[in-house]
Amino acid sequence: MGVYLLQHPGGCRGVKTEDGSAAGSTGRVSQPPRGGAQAVDRVPSETAGAAGRVPATVDRPYRVVEWRDRLATAATAVKLVRPGDRVWVQQGPGTPATLLDALAERGGDLWDVEICHMMTLGPLEYLRPDLAGHLRHNGLFLGENVRAAVAEGRADYTPVSLSEIERLFSDELRIDVALVQASPPDEDGFLNLGTGPDCTLTAASDASRVLVEMNDQMPRALGDTRLHVSLATAIVPVSRPLRELVPEPPDPVQIRVAERVAEMVPDGATLQIGIGALPSAVLARLGDHHDLGIHSELCPDGVVPLIEAGVINGARKTLHPGKVVSGFVLGSRIILEYIDNNPMFEFHRTSYVNDPFVIAQNDLMIAINSAIEVDLSGQVCADSIGARPYSGVGGQLDFVRGASRARGGRAIIALPSTARRGGVSRIVPTLAPSAGVVTSRADVHDVVTEYGVAHLRGRTLRQRAEALIGIAHPSFRAELIEYAMRAHLLDAGPAST
């Protein structure tokens, strides 16, 4: 008989996270399923494999739970999705591709099913035009694989800061079904979300049905990453490499921007940094720094060589010293293999990692984010190109506000001065019509391009215009000055062309 131990019915008090720290304000330990497991068709016995039995002890008053009956094929598991359900999908390398493909295959039999997630990786069959009305995407952060569907009106976008997403699960965004990818259970019956709990651990705790893609190639990450097998309604065994996101190499302009940003990072700082060519270039230019730490919504490949070199050691961190704190990883096999059972990494739910009041507890907190365009008053557009949604609010505002409240903290917006091979300025007189303002002009601190740093915090509109024109591409400065003079932001001649 394949069994694991179920949490004592009285609750999960005293249960510890995988690194040994007690679960507390950083998030809930997952509770047993409401109403018990639903019956599903099992996979053939030779696929199920053997399961060990863990004895109950006096100091661990669990009861035995049968879980092998929850093993199922993907086609059978997705039959638990009902018309009108809202489905949460794990993001990044944790994208449960097998379950998603099976759901798309069944899509024609469903209607009015809403599928919510942040940035997933790989193709999404459920976005096919013929499934419109059956399965509809609601993106809380958009990746390349969903942008076209959103632009064509076949999918939706919800602007929201990452720190707020889990709060929505209790009201506006109640989750019926969670699709997750996890490692096989450990000796205590805990699956591991591997690439990080992000918002998925909370979604799985709140959902009435949890479909688990159990992948023996999923790393086991430490921190608040465990999901008890008793919570799984159906478990689909797979063995496949995780999907990866490999950033493009930076171009010469991005390298110059990165060099300026690196100069603004003091020794002993704690960093928030994202994914992409520019963040990668920043990390690559921090090799001569000392005692850096990481507290970031996501963790990219670029932290690995800095940890190996001793640059990132968390020695001066004032919150979680010595630990790389993150909500999830987003990168290639480099980071996926590195986090496996690595005690330097401590993963927490996004509601904790991205909480501005938590972020502010890190002295010398340096938040590094990017933008699509910045207007002369300091408004930062980062989630859309005009009215067209492009990415998402993400954690930018969370970390801008958290860093601004940290002792010695600093919030940096870094971007090349132009786009489209130099044909368009990203420092603009006004934002494009219907462009999304992610960081307001009241929140912005420093804006960095390859031409310098514009310090905007506490500055007047006139001073902001002068500073931003000074870091715009020289080819566009004359027209920016002309606009600023017409708008009475500048008198004649204060900014050089």
C-alpha positions in Angstrom: 0.0 0.0 0.0 1.4 3.4 -1.0 0.8 5.8 2.0 2.0 9.1 3.4 1.1 10.9 6.6 -1.7 13.4 6.6 -1.4 16.4 8.9 -3.3 16.0 12.2 -6.9 17.1 11.7 -6.4 19.7 14.4 -4.4 21.8 12.0 -0.8 22.5 11.1 0.6 24.3 14.1 4.2 23.6 14.7 4.8 22.3 11.2 8.1 23.5 9.9 9.2 24.6 6.4 11.8 22.5 4.7 14.7 24.6 5.9 13.6 24.0 9.5 12.1 27.4 10.2 8.7 27.5 11.7 5.9 28.5 9.4 4.4 31.8 10.6 3.7 35.2 9.2 5.5 34.4 6.0 2.7 32.1 4.9 0.4 29.3 5.8 1.3 25.6 5.7 -1.1 23.9 3.4 -4.1 22.3 5.1 -5.7 19.0 4.2 -8.2 19.0 1.4 -11.7 20.2 2.1 -14.1 17.3 1.8 -11.4 14.7 1.0 -10.0 13.6 -2.3 -12.3 13.1 -5.3 -12.2 9.8 -7.1 -10.1 9.7 -10.3 -9.1 6.9 -12.6 -5.7 5.6 -11.8 -2.8 5.1 -14.1 -1.6 1.5 -14.6 0.1 0.1 -11.6 3.4 -0.2 -13.3 3.4 3.5 -13.8 2.5 4.3 -10.3 5.7 3.0 -8.8 6.4 2.1 -5.1 5.5 4.4 -2.2 7.0 4.2 1.2 5.2 4.1 4.6 6.2 6.6 7.2 5.4 5.5 10.8 3.5 7.9 13.1 5.5 8.9 16.2 4.5 10.3 19.6 5.9 13.7 18.8 4.4 13.7 15.3 0.7 12.9 15.7 -0.2 12.3 12.1 -2.6 9.7 10.7 -1.9 7.6 7.7 -3.3 8.7 4.3 -3.6 6.6 1.1 -2.5 8.7 -1.8 -1.7 6.3 -4.7 -5.4 6.2 -5.6 -4.9 9.8 -6.6 -2.5 9.0 -9.4 -4.1 9.6 -12.8 -3.4 10.3 -16.4 -3.4 13.9 -17.4 -6.5 13.4 -19.6 -8.4 11.9 -16.5 -7.1 14.6 -14.1 -8.4 17.5 -16.2 -11.9 16.0 -16.2 -12.0 17.6 -12.7 -12.2 21.0 -14.3 -15.8 22.1 -14.6 -17.6 24.7 -16.7 -17.4 28.1 -15.1 -14.3 27.2 -13.0 -11.4 29.6 -12.5 -8.1 27.8 -12.9 -4.7 28.9 -11.4 -1.6 27.8 -13.3 2.0 27.8 -11.8 4.4 30.0 -13.7 7.9 30.1 -15.1 9.9 26.8 -15.3 7.1 25.3 -13.1 4.6 25.6 -15.9 2.6 22.3 -15.8 2.8 21.8 -19.5 1.4 18.2 -19.5 -1.7 19.3 -17.6 -2.2 22.4 -19.7 -2.0 20.4 -23.0 -4.5 17.9 -21.6 -6.8 20.8 -20.6 -6.6 22.3 -24.1 -7.4 18.9 -25.6 -10.6 18.8 -23.5 -11.3 22.5 -24.0 -14.1 22.0 -26.5 -16.2 20.2 -23.9 -16.0 23.1 -21.5 -17.2 26.7 -21.5 -16.6 29.8 -19.5 -13.4 28.5 -17.9 -11.0 31.3 -16.8 -7.3 30.4 -16.7 -5.2 32.8 -14.6 -1.4 32.9 -14.2 1.7 35.1 -14.3 4.4 34.5 -16.9 4.4 30.9 -18.2 6.9 29.4 -20.5 6.4 27.6 -23.8 3.4 27.4 -26.2 -0.1 27.4 -24.8 -2.5 25.3 -26.8 -5.5 26.5 -24.8 -5.2 29.9 -26.5 -6.2 28.5 -29.9 -8.8 30.7 -31.5 -11.2 27.7 -31.8 -11.3 27.5 -28.0 -12.6 31.0 -27.6 -15.7 30.9 -25.3 -14.4 27.6 -23.8 -11.1 28.6 -22.2 -10.2 32.2 -21.7 -6.9 33.5 -20.4 -6.6 36.2 -17.6 -3.0 37.3 -17.4 -1.7 38.9 -14.2 1.7 39.3 -15.9 2.1 38.7 -19.7 4.8 36.7 -21.4 5.5 36.4 -25.1 3.2 33.4 -25.4 0.0 35.3 -24.5 0.6 38.9 -25.9 -1.0 38.2 -29.3 -4.1 36.7 -27.8 -4.5 39.7 -25.4 -4.0 42.2 -28.3 -6.6 40.4 -30.4 -9.2 40.5 -27.6 -9.2 36.7 -27.1 -7.6 37.0 -23.7 -7.6 39.4 -20.8 -5.0 41.3 -18.7 -5.4 42.3 -15.1 -3.0 45.1 -13.9 -2.0 44.2 -10.3 1.1 44.4 -8.2 2.5 41.0 -7.4 2.2 41.6 -3.6 -1.6 41.9 -4.0 -2.4 38.8 -6.1 -2.8 36.4 -3.2 -5.2 38.7 -1.4 -7.5 38.5 -4.5 -7.9 34.7 -4.0 -10.3 35.4 -1.1 -12.7 37.6 -3.0 -12.3 39.0 -6.6 -10.2 36.1 -7.8 -11.4 33.0 -6.0 -9.6 29.9 -7.3 -11.5 26.7 -8.0 -8.7 24.5 -9.5 -4.9 24.9 -9.2 -2.6 23.3 -11.7 0.9 22.9 -10.2 4.1 21.1 -10.9 6.0 19.5 -8.0 8.7 17.0 -7.1 7.7 13.5 -5.8 6.8 13.5 -2.1 9.5 13.3 0.5 9.4 10.8 3.4 6.9 13.0 5.2 4.6 13.2 2.3 5.4 16.7 1.1 5.6 17.6 -2.5 8.0 20.4 -3.3 7.1 23.3 -5.7 10.8 23.5 -6.6 11.0 26.6 -8.7 9.4 28.5 -5.9 6.0 29.0 -4.2 5.3 32.4 -5.8 1.5 32.8 -5.6 0.9 29.1 -6.4 1.3 27.7 -2.9 -1.5 30.0 -1.7 -3.7 29.2 -4.7 -3.3 25.5 -4.0 -4.1 26.0 -0.4 -7.3 27.9 -1.3 -8.5 25.8 -4.3 -11.1 23.1 -3.9 -9.3 20.9 -6.4 -5.5 20.6 -6.9 -4.1 18.8 -9.9 -0.4 18.0 -9.5 2.0 17.3 -12.3 4.6 15.2 -10.3 7.9 15.5 -12.1 11.0 13.7 -10.8 13.2 16.3 -12.6 11.8 19.1 -10.4 14.5 20.5 -8.0 13.7 20.5 -4.3 14.0 24.1 -3.1 14.2 25.1 0.6 11.9 27.5 2.4 8.1 27.8 2.2 7.9 25.4 -0.8 6.2 22.3 0.4 2.7 21.1 -0.4 1.4 18.0 1.5 0.3 15.2 -0.8 -3.0 15.0 1.0 -4.0 18.3 -0.6 -3.7 16.8 -4.1 -6.9 15.8 -5.7 -5.1 14.1 -8.6 -1.4 13.4 -9.2 0.0 13.0 -12.8 3.4 11.4 -12.8 5.8 12.8 -15.5 9.5 12.8 -16.2 10.6 15.7 -18.4 13.0 18.6 -18.3 11.6 21.9 -17.0 11.0 24.7 -19.4 13.8 27.3 -19.4 14.1 31.0 -20.1 17.6 32.0 -21.4 18.1 35.8 -21.6 19.5 37.3 -24.7 23.0 38.7 -24.5 23.1 42.4 -23.8 23.9 44.8 -26.6 26.5 47.6 -26.3 23.9 50.2 -25.1 22.6 47.9 -22.5 26.1 47.3 -21.3 26.7 51.0 -20.8 23.4 51.4 -18.9 24.4 48.4 -16.7 27.8 50.0 -16.0 26.1 53.1 -14.7 23.7 51.1 -12.5 26.6 49.0 -11.1 28.3 52.2 -10.0 25.2 53.1 -7.9 25.3 49.8 -6.0 27.3 50.1 -2.7 29.0 47.2 -1.0 26.7 45.5 1.5 23.6 46.3 -0.6 20.6 44.0 -0.9 19.4 43.8 -4.5 16.1 43.2 -6.3 16.7 42.5 -9.9 14.7 41.0 -12.8 15.2 38.9 -15.9 16.5 39.9 -19.3 19.5 41.2 -21.0 19.9 44.5 -19.0 19.5 42.9 -15.5 22.0 40.2 -16.6 24.4 42.9 -17.7 24.1 44.6 -14.3 24.8 41.4 -12.4 27.8 40.7 -14.7 29.3 44.1 -13.6 29.1 43.6 -9.9 32.1 41.3 -9.7 34.3 43.8 -7.8 31.6 44.4 -5.1 31.5 42.9 -1.6 28.9 41.3 0.7 25.9 41.8 -1.6 22.6 40.2 -0.8 19.4 39.3 -2.7 15.8 39.9 -1.8 13.9 39.7 -5.0 10.6 38.5 -6.4 12.6 36.3 -8.9 16.1 34.9 -9.0 17.9 34.7 -12.4 20.9 32.8 -13.7 23.2 35.8 -13.1 23.3 35.3 -9.3 25.1 32.0 -9.6 28.6 33.2 -10.6 28.4 36.0 -8.0 27.6 33.5 -5.3 30.4 31.2 -6.4 32.8 34.2 -6.3 31.7 35.2 -2.8 30.3 38.5 -4.0 26.7 37.5 -3.0 26.9 36.1 0.5 24.2 38.0 2.4 26.7 38.8 5.1 25.4 42.3 5.8 21.7 41.6 5.2 19.5 42.9 8.0 16.6 40.5 7.1 17.3 36.8 6.5 21.1 37.3 6.7 23.2 34.9 4.7 20.2 33.9 2.6 19.1 34.6 -1.0 15.4 35.3 -0.6 13.1 35.0 -3.5 9.6 34.0 -4.6 10.6 32.0 -7.6 13.4 31.3 -10.1 13.2 32.3 -13.7 16.0 31.2 -15.9 17.9 28.3 -17.4 19.1 24.9 -16.1 22.0 26.9 -14.5 19.8 28.3 -11.8 17.4 25.3 -11.7 20.2 22.9 -10.8 21.9 25.3 -8.4 18.9 25.8 -6.1 18.4 22.0 -5.6 18.7 21.4 -1.8 20.9 24.5 -1.6 20.6 26.0 1.9 21.7 29.4 0.7 18.3 29.9 -1.0 15.2 30.5 1.0 12.0 30.8 -1.0 8.8 32.5 0.3 5.4 33.3 -1.1 5.2 36.4 -3.2 2.8 38.0 -0.7 5.8 38.0 1.7 8.7 38.7 -0.6 7.0 41.6 -2.3 5.4 43.2 0.7 6.9 46.7 0.8 7.0 46.7 4.6 9.1 43.5 4.5 11.3 44.8 1.7 12.0 48.0 3.8 13.5 45.9 6.5 16.6 45.4 4.3 19.1 48.2 4.9 20.7 49.4 1.7 17.9 47.9 -0.4 18.6 48.7 -4.0 15.6 48.0 -6.4 16.6 47.8 -10.1 13.7 47.9 -12.6 13.2 48.9 -16.2 10.6 50.7 -18.2 9.2 51.1 -21.7 9.1 54.9 -21.6 9.4 57.7 -19.0 7.8 61.1 -19.5 9.3 64.5 -18.6 7.4 64.6 -15.3 8.8 61.2 -14.2 5.9 58.9 -14.9 7.1 55.4 -15.7 5.3 53.2 -18.2 6.5 49.6 -17.8 3.5 47.3 -18.7 2.2 48.5 -22.0 3.2 49.9 -25.4 0.6 52.6 -25.6 -2.8 50.9 -25.0 -1.4 47.5 -25.8 -0.6 45.4 -22.8 3.0 44.1 -23.0 4.1 42.6 -19.7 2.6 43.6 -16.3 2.9 45.7 -13.2 4.9 42.9 -11.6 6.8 43.8 -8.5 8.2 47.2 -9.7 6.0 49.3 -7.5 6.3 46.9 -4.5 10.1 47.3 -4.6 10.2 51.0 -5.5 8.1 51.7 -2.4 9.9 49.2 -0.2 13.4 50.4 -1.2 12.3 54.0 -0.6 11.5 53.2 3.0 14.6 51.2 3.7 17.5 52.7 5.5 19.9 53.8 2.7 17.6 52.3 0.1 17.4 53.4 -3.5 15.0 52.7 -6.4 16.5 52.7 -9.9 14.6 52.7 -13.2 17.2 51.7 -15.9 16.5 51.7 -19.6 18.3 52.5 -22.9 17.5 56.0 -24.2 16.0 54.7 -27.4 14.1 51.8 -28.9 13.6 50.5 -32.5 17.3 50.7 -33.3 17.5 54.3 -32.2 14.4 55.5 -34.1 12.3 56.2 -31.0 13.1 58.0 -27.8 12.2 56.3 -24.6 12.4 59.6 -22.7 9.2 61.2 -24.0 7.3 64.5 -23.6 4.2 62.7 -22.5 3.3 59.0 -22.3 1.5 57.5 -25.2 -2.3 57.6 -25.0 -3.6 54.9 -22.6 -0.1 53.9 -21.6 0.0 52.2 -18.2 1.7 54.1 -15.4 3.3 51.5 -13.2 5.5 53.9 -11.1 4.0 57.3 -10.5 6.0 60.5 -10.6 5.5 60.7 -6.9 7.3 57.4 -6.4 10.1 57.6 -8.9 13.7 58.1 -7.6 16.5 57.7 -10.2 16.2 57.1 -13.9 19.3 55.8 -15.7 20.2 55.6 -19.4 23.5 55.2 -21.1 23.9 59.0 -20.9 23.7 59.3 -17.2 21.5 59.4 -14.1 18.5 61.7 -13.5 17.8 62.2 -9.8 14.1 62.9 -9.6 13.1 62.3 -6.0 12.0 65.5 -4.4 12.6 67.5 -7.5 10.2 70.0 -9.2 8.7 69.4 -12.6 11.1 71.9 -14.0 14.1 70.2 -12.4 12.8 66.8 -13.6 12.5 68.0 -17.2 16.0 69.3 -17.2 17.4 66.1 -15.7 15.6 63.8 -18.0 16.4 65.8 -21.1 20.0 65.5 -20.0 20.0 61.7 -20.2 17.9 61.4 -23.4 19.6 60.5 -26.7 21.1 63.6 -28.2 19.1 63.1 -31.4 15.9 63.8 -29.5 16.9 66.5 -27.0 15.9 69.4 -29.2 12.3 68.3 -29.6 12.1 67.5 -25.9 13.3 71.0 -25.1 10.8 72.5 -27.5 8.0 70.6 -25.8 9.2 71.6 -22.3 9.3 75.2 -23.3 5.8 75.1 -24.8 4.5 73.4 -21.6 6.3 76.1 -19.5 8.5 73.5 -17.9 11.6 75.2 -19.1 12.7 78.7 -20.0 14.7 79.3 -23.1 18.2 77.7 -23.0 18.4 75.8 -19.7 19.1 72.4 -21.2 21.9 71.7 -23.6 21.3 69.8 -26.9 
